[in-house]
Amino acid sequence: MWQLIAQGNDPRQRWRQRLEDQRAYTVGRSVDCDLPVAWENQLSRQHFQLLVENGTPQLLISEAARNPVFSHGVALKPGRHSAPERFVVGTTSFFLNKIAPSSTSPSGPFQELVFTQQELRQVQFEDADRRLEALARLPELIRESMSRSECATQLVAMILAGIRYSEGAAVVSLNDSGSIDIHAWDRRNETQGPFKPSVRLVRDSLQDDRSVMHIWEKNQTTTEQYTMAPELDWAFCVPFTVSDRESWCIYVTGKLDSPILEANPTRKTIQSDVRFTQLVGEVISSSQKMNRLEGQLSVLRRFLSPPILTALEETGHGRELNIDLLKPRECDVTVLFCDLRGFSQRAEVSSDDLTGLLNRVNGALEVMSQEILGFGGVTGDFLGDAVLGFWGWPFASEDSPLKACRAAVSIRRAFAKIHRDPNHPLTDFQMGIGIAHGRAVAGQIGTSGRMAVTVFGPVVNLASRLEGLTKKLRVPIVMDDATAQLARKGLTPEEGRVRTLARVLPYGLENVLSVSELLPPFGEDSELTDTLIENYEEGVQQFVDGDWEAAYRSLHSMPSSDQAQDFLLATITQSNRRAPSNWKGVIELPSK
């Protein structure tokens, strides 16, 4: 593989680009070029092309190029040329370098140095001002949003700036085939030979996750297989983590003026260089972990309550979240299905302002989801104008039904407050809530970056069907019998109250449901006293037993504002207050 480097007079006027085989790259001053060189005024808008054919670079100089391309002081004519390793336009030099990352490991004598962490921690940095100046660039490198290759290029420049006696540096990794991938590299002298890092050194460093240095004997006649070029006789690798499953290493190489002995100043210099490189790698690794963590948290905050997020952080290793807690598994859950009423009608009225309607719907969904999260629940799917919340995962909890009930009452309370303000943008929306308790499979599907948390099982469908019953039963919150029994025992009157509504067989289901309403405390958007609730439940029992005349009188004693009575009274009056001869206490619903 070939690489083109452009270098102007100013050290900042520099870029490096890999050249793919059989692809033409246009170079010029125009930003429309594949490789623009904006700082060089002597370049035409599209001055020349570079094309690698069968591993050989070709230089195609445009007829429209106003200024010549020089190679070894000779101006090249417009047309096609075998590309020289170095050529110049104006004040900009172009270098063609062949990358050869598949260097074999050294077979000749070499010395390996492994520096212990204790030894490196005791290092006193030489040339501290130079290193601090290089490290000062790290925050900008971390803060800027850039590709991996751009980040690697910046990292190489930082290493060369911070290690005075280095001749070259690279950011490399091992691929699946065991050869080296070079993500970025640079060196002080562009006229040196091809770039050939030692596979053995890189492998030793990455596989053992340690900083390793190799020193090749100077009397070796053929050293190009060992490191970057024959004139370089040492290199060290420092590994660092870039993702959960991937590690790279910083590869630094140079030449020795004297052997590295235990008490030799050269060894202290090398120790200082290795420690500096380690610090850079550690900061990059930490920032990558923090970015991954923040990315995971930003996604999870949509679904999980703060206590669950805290548990994921506290039970993780290092700075990683304990994502294993989110794996799907079977568990007892309480599901809350909350649907927004009035959306379809408002969509027709607001057809000329759908964006405004969407913002209002999002505001209503936010109210629902915040209450679910506030009571320790998990928000699953957002189904158009509905929210699915559930409790009991990822941590089992005996009071999951109570938390779901508290969240439901709080959602009802929030919408009641909204309705008291006629100018509120959500004032014309209503809501219906269904709550069911049972067995399900809950957990995360997808990846940490693209994630969905949801729950599967019949209990989810049941919660949805119960929410649908709120329309027929004319109450805001309907619960199944399992949730109702636990709510009767666990909720205080200040949190919520329960009353039995009916026994029904919903359309399409085979099992009869005993359904109940979850009511707020007395006086809070409810004028039903505990005595009235007892009278209503007595009327429901009379209805189930077939004494419809008595049920009619009991239900008629309810305040006219309580619409729940209308459902049973309609059935009673249609039959002249007499139960059918085949009455089993169950109302069969003809439709959803």
GUMARLO-389534 format. One record per residue (C-alpha): residue number from 0; x, y, z. Coordinates in pm, whole numbers, plus 32768, in hexadecimal, padded with zeros to 4 digits. Each point is the difference from the previous one (the first is absolute). Example, Ala and Ser with C-alpha at 12.3 -4.5 7.8 and 13.67 -1.06 7.14 Angstrom:
PT   i east north   up
PT   0 84CE  7E3E 830C
PT   1 8089  8158 7FBE
***
This chain:
PT   i east north   up
PT   0 8000  8000 8000
PT   1 8076  8160 7FAB
PT   2 7FD7  8140 80BF
PT   3 8019  8169 7F85
PT   4 807D  8112 80E8
PT   5 7FE1  8173 7FB4
PT   6 80E3  80EA 80C6
PT   7 8009  817D 7FE6
PT   8 80F1  80FA 809C
PT   9 7F31  801E 813D
PT  10 8008  7EC0 80D5
PT  11 7E85  801B 801C
PT  12 7FE0  7FEE 7E85
PT  13 8006  7E88 7FE9
PT  14 7F1F  7EDA 7FB5
PT  15 8026  7E8F 7FBA
PT  16 7F1E  7F22 7F2A
PT  17 7FFF  7E8D 7FB3
PT  18 7FDE  7FB2 7E8E
PT  19 7F20  7EE0 7FA5
PT  20 8056  7F29 7ED6
PT  21 7F4D  804F 7EB7
PT  22 7F78  814B 807E
PT  23 805D  8155 7F74
PT  24 8031  811E 80F8
PT  25 7FEC  8167 7F81
PT  26 80EA  80F7 80AD
PT  27 7FE0  817A 7FE6
PT  28 7FA4  8141 80AE
PT  29 7E86  7FD2 7FD7
PT  30 7F37  7F72 811F
PT  31 7F50  7F27 7EFC
PT  32 813E  7F34 7FD0
PT  33 8024  7EAD 80A5
PT  34 8138  8085 80AF
PT  35 7FF4  817E 8018
PT  36 813C  80C5 8058
PT  37 7F64  814E 805A
PT  38 8141  80A6 8077
PT  39 80C3  7FDB 7EB5
PT  40 7FC0  8124 7F13
PT  41 80D8  7F68 7EEB
PT  42 7F10  7EDF 7FD7
PT  43 7EEC  8016 7EFF
PT  44 7E9E  7FAD 8067
PT  45 8039  7E9A 7F86
PT  46 8174  7FDF 7FCC
PT  47 8046  7E89 7FE5
PT  48 7F7A  7EA5 8047
PT  49 809D  7ED7 80B1
PT  50 7F99  7EA1 7F9A
PT  51 8086  7EBC 8092
PT  52 7FF8  7EEF 7EF7
PT  53 806B  7EA0 8064
PT  54 80C0  8088 8126
PT  55 80B7  810F 7F39
PT  56 7FA3  8173 802A
PT  57 7FCD  80CD 7EC5
PT  58 800B  817D 7FEE
PT  59 7F15  80A4 7F03
PT  60 804E  8174 7FDA
PT  61 7EE4  80D1 7F74
PT  62 802D  80C4 7EBE
PT  63 7F55  8123 80B3
PT  64 8104  800A 8116
PT  65 8098  815D 7FF7
PT  66 8138  7FB4 80CC
PT  67 80EF  7EDC 7FD3
PT  68 802A  7ECA 80D5
PT  69 8171  7FD6 805B
PT  70 80B4  7EB8 8045
PT  71 8174  8013 805B
PT  72 7FFF  8166 7F7C
PT  73 7F74  7F9F 7EAB
PT  74 7EAA  807B 7F8D
PT  75 7F20  7EE1 7F95
PT  76 7F2E  802F 7EC7
PT  77 7E85  7FE0 800A
PT  78 7F8F  7E9A 7FCC
PT  79 803E  7EAF 80A1
PT  80 813A  7FAB 80C6
PT  81 8075  7EF0 80E8
PT  82 7FD3  80BD 8147
PT  83 8148  8062 80A9
PT  84 8025  7FCB 8177
PT  85 801F  817A 8031
PT  86 7F86  8122 7F27
PT  87 7FBB  816F 803D
PT  88 7F05  8109 7F96
PT  89 804B  815F 8079
PT  90 8065  7FE8 816F
PT  91 7F4B  7EB5 803D
PT  92 80B3  7EB2 7FF7
PT  93 7F49  7EBD 7FB6
PT  94 808C  7EB5 807E
PT  95 7F90  7EA5 7F92
PT  96 8048  7EF5 8103
PT  97 7FB9  7E90 7FEC
PT  98 7F68  7F70 813A
PT  99 8076  7EA0 8045
PT 100 7F61  7F97 8148
PT 101 803F  7E8D 7FCC
PT 102 8168  8004 8077
PT 103 8078  7EB2 8086
PT 104 8077  7FE0 8164
PT 105 8177  801B 803D
PT 106 80C3  7EBE 7FF5
PT 107 814D  809E 805B
PT 108 8076  8066 815C
PT 109 7F39  8110 80AE
PT 110 7FCB  8079 8161
PT 111 7EA8  8017 809C
PT 112 7FB6  80F2 811A
PT 113 7EC0  7FF0 80CA
PT 114 7FCF  8124 80EC
PT 115 7F3B  7FB6 813E
PT 116 7EE9  80E9 806D
PT 117 80BA  8045 8145
PT 118 8136  8061 7F3E
PT 119 7F3C  80E7 7F18
PT 120 7F41  80A8 811B
PT 121 8149  8073 8094
PT 122 806D  80A4 7EBC
PT 123 805B  816F 8014
PT 124 7FB7  8099 7EB0
PT 125 8118  809D 7F3D
PT 126 7FAA  8128 7F25
PT 127 7EBB  802E 80C2
PT 128 7F9E  8144 7F50
PT 129 8005  7F56 7EAD
PT 130 7F2E  7EDF 807C
PT 131 7F05  80DF 80B1
PT 132 7FD7  80CB 7EC3
PT 133 7FB3  7EBF 7F42
PT 134 7F10  7F85 810F
PT 135 7F4B  814D 7FF7
PT 136 7F7D  7F9A 7EA9
PT 137 7F51  7ECD 808D
PT 138 7EBF  80AD 8074
PT 139 7FCB  8091 7EA4
PT 140 8040  7EAD 7F61
PT 141 7F07  7F5A 80EC
PT 142 7EFC  8113 7FE8
PT 143 7FF4  801B 7E86
PT 144 7F1D  7F11 7F44
PT 145 80E2  7F52 7F06
PT 146 802A  7EB0 7F58
PT 147 80E7  7EF8 8089
PT 148 8101  8040 7EF1
PT 149 7FFE  8176 804A
PT 150 8025  7FBD 8171
PT 151 8121  7F10 7FBD
PT 152 80AD  8103 7F23
PT 153 7FE5  8108 8111
PT 154 8081  7F05 80FE
PT 155 8134  7FB3 7F2F
PT 156 804D  8173 7FDE
PT 157 7FE2  8027 8179
PT 158 80F2  7EE1 8041
PT 159 8104  808C 7F12
PT 160 7FDD  8155 80A4
PT 161 8028  7F6F 815D
PT 162 811F  7F09 7FBF
PT 163 8128  80C6 7F82
PT 164 80E1  7EE0 7F95
PT 165 7EF8  7F35 7F4C
PT 166 802F  7FDC 7E8A
PT 167 7EA3  7F7E 7FB6
PT 168 7EB6  7FA2 80A4
PT 169 7EC8  7F43 7F9F
PT 170 7EB3  7F89 8086
PT 171 7FD6  7E91 7FA4
PT 172 7F35  7ECC 8053
PT 173 7FF8  7E8E 7FA9
PT 174 7EF2  7F84 7F15
PT 175 7F5A  7EA8 8004
PT 176 810A  7F70 7F1B
PT 177 8115  8065 80F1
PT 178 8098  810F 7F25
PT 179 8017  8172 8054
PT 180 7F01  810C 7FA9
PT 181 809C  815B 7FFD
PT 182 7EFF  8107 8060
PT 183 80F1  8127 7FEC
PT 184 8177  803B 7FF4
PT 185 80FC  8112 7FD4
PT 186 8176  803C 801B
PT 187 80EC  8122 800E
PT 188 80BD  7FB3 7EBD
PT 189 7F26  7FBA 7ED1
PT 190 8126  7F78 7F33
PT 191 8026  7EC5 80D4
PT 192 7F9C  7EA9 7F82
PT 193 7EB0  7F4F 800E
PT 194 7F3E  7FEC 8144
PT 195 8026  7EA3 8097
PT 196 7FA0  7FD6 816D
PT 197 8063  7EBC 80AA
PT 198 7EE1  7F08 800F
PT 199 80A8  7F4D 811F
PT 200 801A  8138 80D5
PT 201 7E98  8067 7FBD
PT 202 7F84  7EA0 804A
PT 203 80C7  7FE9 8145
PT 204 7F79  814E 8077
PT 205 7E92  7FC9 7FA6
PT 206 7FE3  7E94 8066
PT 207 80A2  8036 8155
PT 208 7F69  815E 802D
PT 209 814E  8095 8066
PT 210 80FC  8100 7F8C
PT 211 811D  7F51 7F4A
PT 212 8140  807E 7F5F
PT 213 80DA  7F48 7F02
PT 214 8168  8067 7FB6
PT 215 80A9  7F65 7ED1
PT 216 8177  7FD0 7FEF
PT 217 80B0  8108 7F34
PT 218 80DE  7F06 7F4D
PT 219 7ED9  7F61 7F52
PT 220 802C  802A 7E89
PT 221 7E90  7FD5 7FB0
PT 222 7F1F  80A8 80F8
PT 223 7EE1  8075 7F24
PT 224 7F36  7ED1 8069
PT 225 8017  806B 8169
PT 226 7F82  8163 800A
PT 227 7FAF  8130 7F2C
PT 228 814A  802C 7F47
PT 229 816A  7F86 8012
PT 230 807B  813A 80B1
PT 231 7F0A  7FCD 8122
PT 232 8064  7F07 8109
PT 233 7EFD  8018 8116
PT 234 7E89  800C 8021
PT 235 7F06  7FE4 811A
PT 236 7E8C  7FBC 800B
PT 237 7F05  8081 80FE
PT 238 7EA2  7F62 7FEE
PT 239 7EBF  80BF 8041
PT 240 7E8E  7FAB 7FEB
PT 241 7F1E  8098 7EF7
PT 242 7EC6  7F2E 8039
PT 243 7F7D  7EE0 80D1
PT 244 8097  7F01 7F14
PT 245 8117  80BB 7F52
PT 246 815A  8079 8063
PT 247 80FA  80CB 7F39
PT 248 8163  805C 8053
PT 249 80E0  812E 7FD8
PT 250 813C  7F98 7F47
PT 251 8132  80E2 802D
PT 252 8152  7FC5 7F5A
PT 253 8157  80A5 7FEE
PT 254 8176  7FC6 8010
PT 255 80F3  7FDF 8122
PT 256 8139  80C5 8049
PT 257 806C  7F0F 8112
PT 258 7F93  7EAD 808B
PT 259 7EE0  7FFA 80F9
PT 260 8090  7F8B 814B
PT 261 7F65  7FFF 815C
PT 262 80A2  8141 8079
PT 263 8029  80A4 7EAF
PT 264 7F63  8157 7FC3
PT 265 7F7B  7F7C 7EB7
PT 266 7F2C  7F03 80BD
PT 267 7F6B  8116 80D5
PT 268 7FAC  80C0 7EC6
PT 269 7F56  7ECF 7F69
PT 270 7F44  7FC2 8147
PT 271 7F89  8166 7FF7
PT 272 7F8F  7FD8 7E96
PT 273 7F46  7EBE 804A
PT 274 7F55  8098 812F
PT 275 7F9A  8133 7F37
PT 276 7F6E  7F20 7EF0
PT 277 7F4C  7F34 810A
PT 278 7F62  813A 808E
PT 279 7F82  8063 7EAA
PT 280 7F72  7EA2 7FC7
PT 281 7F5D  7FF7 8158
PT 282 7F55  8150 7FC8
PT 283 7F83  7F93 7EA9
PT 284 7F83  7EB4 808F
PT 285 7F50  80AF 811F
PT 286 7F5B  80F9 7F17
PT 287 7F8D  7EE5 7F1B
PT 288 7F6B  7F4B 812C
PT 289 7F55  813C 8075
PT 290 7F74  803D 7EA4
PT 291 7F7E  7E9A 7FEE
PT 292 7F70  801D 815E
PT 293 7F56  8149 7FB3
PT 294 7F7D  7F71 7EB9
PT 295 7F6F  7ED5 80B9
PT 296 7F6D  80DC 8110
PT 297 7F65  80F3 7F09
PT 298 7F46  7EDD 7F62
PT 299 7FA6  7F58 8149
PT 300 7F7B  8140 809B
PT 301 7EDE  7FE7 7F0C
PT 302 7F97  7EB6 809A
PT 303 808B  7FD6 8160
PT 304 7FC6  80B8 8145
PT 305 8127  809E 80BC
PT 306 8017  7EEB 8109
PT 307 8027  7EF9 7EEF
PT 308 8108  80CF 7F4D
PT 309 80BB  8027 8148
PT 310 7FFA  7E87 8034
PT 311 8088  7FC8 7EA1
PT 312 8123  80E8 804C
PT 313 8047  7F7C 815D
PT 314 7FFF  7E91 7F99
PT 315 80D6  803A 7EC9
PT 316 8176  7FD5 7FE4
PT 317 80DB  8133 7FED
PT 318 7F41  8104 7F3D
PT 319 7F2D  7F08 7F3F
PT 320 7E8D  7FC8 8041
PT 321 7F8C  7EA9 806D
PT 322 7F3E  7FC8 7EBF
PT 323 7FCB  7E91 805F
PT 324 7EEB  8075 80E8
PT 325 7F3A  806B 7ECE
PT 326 7FFE  7EAC 7F55
PT 327 7EA1  7F7F 7FB3
PT 328 7F76  7F0B 80FF
PT 329 7EB5  7F7C 8080
PT 330 7F7B  80AE 8135
PT 331 7EC8  807C 80B3
PT 332 7FA9  815B 7F83
PT 333 7EF2  8103 8026
PT 334 7FAE  80A7 7EB6
PT 335 7F63  8158 7FDB
PT 336 7F71  8060 7EAF
PT 337 7FA6  8171 7FE2
PT 338 7F4D  8081 7ECC
PT 339 7FBF  8167 7F9D
PT 340 7E96  804F 7FAD
PT 341 7F94  8105 7F07
PT 342 812B  7FD4 7F1A
PT 343 7F3C  7F8D 7ECD
PT 344 7F01  8116 8024
PT 345 810F  8105 8032
PT 346 80BF  7F79 7ED1
PT 347 7ED7  804D 7F21
PT 348 7FD1  815C 8092
PT 349 8176  804C 7FF8
PT 350 8048  7F7D 7EA3
PT 351 8096  8151 7FA4
PT 352 80EB  7FFB 812E
PT 353 8075  7E9B 8029
PT 354 814F  806F 808E
PT 355 7F4E  80B9 8115
PT 356 7F26  7ED1 8044
PT 357 8133  7F21 800E
PT 358 80A0  80E8 80FE
PT 359 7EC8  7FEE 80D7
PT 360 7FF3  7E86 7FEC
PT 361 8170  7FEE 805D
PT 362 7FB5  80DF 812A
PT 363 7EED  7F12 8072
PT 364 80E0  7ECF 7FD1
PT 365 810A  80B3 80CC
PT 366 7F0A  8029 811F
PT 367 7FB1  7E8D 7FFA
PT 368 8166  7F84 7FDF
PT 369 8089  80E7 810F
PT 370 7F03  7F7A 80FB
PT 371 8057  7E99 7FA4
PT 372 8174  8044 802D
PT 373 7FBE  80CC 813A
PT 374 7F65  7ED2 80A8
PT 375 811F  7F16 7FA4
PT 376 7F6A  7F6F 7EC5
PT 377 808C  7FB7 7EA8
PT 378 7F71  80A1 7EC9
PT 379 7FE6  7F09 7EE4
PT 380 7F6B  804A 7EAE
PT 381 7F67  814C 7F97
PT 382 7EDF  7F91 7F29
PT 383 7F8E  8136 7F49
PT 384 7F37  80B7 810A
PT 385 802F  7EF6 810F
PT 386 8110  7FA6 80FD
PT 387 8054  7EA8 8088
PT 388 809B  7FF3 815B
PT 389 8056  7ED7 80DB
PT 390 808D  7FA3 8154
PT 391 80AE  7EC5 8081
PT 392 812C  800B 7F14
PT 393 812C  800D 8005
PT 394 7FD3  7FD4 8178
PT 395 7EE9  7F2D 8094
PT 396 7F1E  80C2 80EC
PT 397 7ED6  7F8F 80CD
PT 398 7F6E  815D 7FFD
PT 399 800C  8026 7E84
PT 400 7E81  800B 7FE8
PT 401 7FF6  8112 8109
PT 402 8103  80D0 7F45
PT 403 7F38  7FDA 7EC0
PT 404 7EC3  806F 80B4
PT 405 80AE  812D 8097
PT 406 8081  8062 7EA8
PT 407 7EA4  7FDA 7F6A
PT 408 7F62  80DE 810D
PT 409 8114  80FF 7FCC
PT 410 7FC2  8004 7E86
PT 411 7E8E  8035 8040
PT 412 8055  8116 80F5
PT 413 80E4  80AB 7F01
PT 414 7EF3  7FFF 7EF4
PT 415 7EF9  807A 80F9
PT 416 80E0  8129 804B
PT 417 802A  803F 7E8A
PT 418 7E87  7FFE 7FC9
PT 419 7FCF  810D 8108
PT 420 80C6  80EE 7F22
PT 421 7F2F  804A 7EC7
PT 422 812F  809D 7F57
PT 423 80E2  7ED4 802A
PT 424 8060  7F64 7EAE
PT 425 7F9A  7EA7 807F
PT 426 7EB9  8066 80A1
PT 427 7F27  7F4E 7EFC
PT 428 80B9  7EB3 801F
PT 429 7F82  7EE4 80DD
PT 430 80B2  7EC2 8063
PT 431 7FA7  7E97 804A
PT 432 80D6  7F0A 80C5
PT 433 7FFC  7E86 8016
PT 434 80CD  7F45 8108
PT 435 8043  7E88 8007
PT 436 80E7  7F20 80C9
PT 437 8093  7EB6 7F89
PT 438 811E  7F3C 7F67
PT 439 80C1  808B 7ED7
PT 440 8153  8015 7F57
PT 441 80A0  8156 802B
PT 442 814E  808B 7F96
PT 443 80DA  80B5 7F06
PT 444 8002  7FB7 7E8F
PT 445 8103  8096 7F15
PT 446 8155  8091 8053
PT 447 8076  80FD 8101
PT 448 8002  810E 7EF5
PT 449 7EB2  7FA4 7F62
PT 450 7F2C  7F6E 8110
PT 451 7E98  7FB2 8052
PT 452 7F7F  7F88 814F
PT 453 7EB5  7F4D 7FF9
PT 454 7F28  7EEF 8097
PT 455 7F59  7ED5 7F57
PT 456 7EE2  7F23 8073
PT 457 7E85  7FE3 802A
PT 458 8009  80F7 8121
PT 459 805F  8113 7F0B
PT 460 7ED3  7FB6 7F25
PT 461 7F27  7FF3 8138
PT 462 8071  8159 8071
PT 463 7FAF  8086 7EA6
PT 464 7EA7  7F60 8004
PT 465 7FBD  808E 815C
PT 466 805B  8158 7F84
PT 467 7F04  7FCE 7EE8
PT 468 7EF7  7FA7 8104
PT 469 8024  8156 80A1
PT 470 7F30  808B 7EE0
PT 471 7EE4  7F06 8031
PT 472 800A  800D 817D
PT 473 8025  817C 7FFA
PT 474 8119  8012 80FE
PT 475 816A  8078 7FD6
PT 476 80BB  7ED7 8099
PT 477 7FA4  7E8D 7FEC
PT 478 80C0  7EE4 80A9
PT 479 7FF9  7E87 7FED
PT 480 7FA4  7F36 8137
PT 481 816A  7FA6 805A
PT 482 8064  816F 800E
PT 483 7EBD  8064 80B2
PT 484 8032  7F06 811A
PT 485 8165  8073 803F
PT 486 7F95  816F 7FED
PT 487 7EEC  7FCC 8104
PT 488 8102  7F76 80F2
PT 489 8125  80E3 7FB7
PT 490 7F7E  815C 7FA7
PT 491 7FA6  80F8 810F
PT 492 7EC2  80D0 7FD4
PT 493 80E3  812B 7FC5
PT 494 80A1  7F4C 7ED8
PT 495 7ED2  7F6B 7F53
PT 496 7EC6  7F2E 8027
PT 497 7F67  7ED9 7F49
PT 498 7E9B  7FAB 7F9F
PT 499 7F80  7ED4 7F43
PT 500 7F5B  8053 7EB3
PT 501 7F83  7EC0 7F5D
PT 502 804B  7EA5 7F7D
PT 503 8029  800F 7E88
PT 504 8064  7F21 7EDF
PT 505 80B3  80E1 7F03
PT 506 7FD2  7FB9 7E90
PT 507 80FE  7F04 7F83
PT 508 8064  7F82 815A
PT 509 7FA1  7EB5 80A2
PT 510 8034  8058 816E
PT 511 7F13  80D2 80CF
PT 512 809C  8136 809D
PT 513 7FA8  8097 814F
PT 514 8055  816D 7FC8
PT 515 8024  8119 80FD
PT 516 8039  8174 7FFA
PT 517 8123  80B1 80A6
PT 518 7F7F  8140 80A0
PT 519 80C1  8129 808E
PT 520 7FD9  8065 816E
PT 521 7EB3  8099 8065
PT 522 7FEA  8170 7FAD
PT 523 8110  7FF0 7EFA
PT 524 7F3E  8004 7EBA
PT 525 7F10  7F06 809F
PT 526 7EC4  803E 80CB
PT 527 7FD3  7E90 8051
PT 528 8015  7FBD 8173
PT 529 8065  7EAD 8083
PT 530 7E90  7FC3 8055
PT 531 7F95  8047 7E9B
PT 532 810A  7F0F 7F81
PT 533 7F76  7EF2 80E9
PT 534 7E9E  8043 7F80
PT 535 8078  7FE7 7E99
PT 536 80B3  7EB6 803C
PT 537 7EC7  7F7C 80AD
PT 538 7F3C  805B 7EC7
PT 539 8103  7F4E 7F26
PT 540 7FE2  7EC5 80D3
PT 541 7E83  800F 7FE7
PT 542 8025  8025 7E88
PT 543 80E5  7ED0 7FED
PT 544 7F10  7F35 80DE
PT 545 7EDE  8052 7F18
PT 546 7F3C  80E7 80EE
PT 547 7FEE  8117 7F02
PT 548 7EE8  80BF 80AE
PT 549 80D4  802A 8138
PT 550 8131  8049 7F2B
PT 551 7F3F  8112 7F4F
PT 552 7FAA  80AB 814A
PT 553 8166  7FE5 8084
PT 554 809D  8086 7EC5
PT 555 7F03  811A 7FE7
PT 556 8073  807F 8153
PT 557 814D  806B 7F61
PT 558 803D  816F 7FA7
PT 559 7F9B  8057 7E9D
PT 560 8167  806A 7FB5
PT 561 8076  7E97 802F
PT 562 7FE3  7F69 7EA4
PT 563 806A  7E9F 8062
PT 564 7E98  7FAF 8065
PT 565 7F84  8045 7E9E
PT 566 80A0  7EC4 7F74
PT 567 7F45  7F12 80EB
PT 568 7EBF  80CE 8009
PT 569 7FE9  7FF4 7E85
PT 570 800C  7E84 800B
PT 571 7F01  7FF2 811A
PT 572 7F03  80EA 7F61
PT 573 8014  7F4F 7EAF
PT 574 7F7E  7EC6 80AC
PT 575 7EF7  80B2 80D1
PT 576 80D4  7FCD 813B
PT 577 7FEE  7E85 7FE0
PT 578 812A  7F21 7FCA
PT 579 7FE6  7F07 7EDF
PT 580 7FA9  7E9B 805A
PT 581 8158  7F88 7F97
PT 582 80B2  8118 80BB
PT 583 815F  7FA1 807A
PT 584 8068  8151 808C
PT 585 80D8  8057 7ED1
PT 586 7FCB  810F 7EF9
PT 587 8078  7F8A 7EAA
PT 588 8087  8123 7F36
PT 589 7FAA  7FF0 7E8C
PT 590 8131  80C7 7F8D
PT 591 814F  8083 8075
***
